[in-house]
Amino acid sequence: MTSEKLKNFAIINVLLILSGVIMLFFSVRFGTWLADSWLSSRGGADTGYYHIIVKGYINSFLAAGGIILGFGLVFFTLAYYKLLNFKD
């Protein structure tokens, strides 16, 4: 693997990290937006049921963001390690 490929791999990992952080920090906004979309497509629902849907969407974004962030950090660490030990 060349140095240029490793740098491109590191850039992709930074994008993964950023998308994971965005999903984590904006999970409430994204979850509420999707639940509102669900509610408008359905035409209405019980308040308790809507609350369950909102929490489900928020938890989905938290889980997905955490997984993406974790993979990005692990792969970025590996790419950084390989770049440090890369010999031309």
Secondary structure, DSSP 8 states (H G I E B T S, - for coil): --HHHHHHHHHHHHHHHHHHHHHHHTHHHHHHHHHHHHHHHHT---HHHHHHHHHHHHHHHHHHHHHHHHHHHHHHHHHHHHHHT---
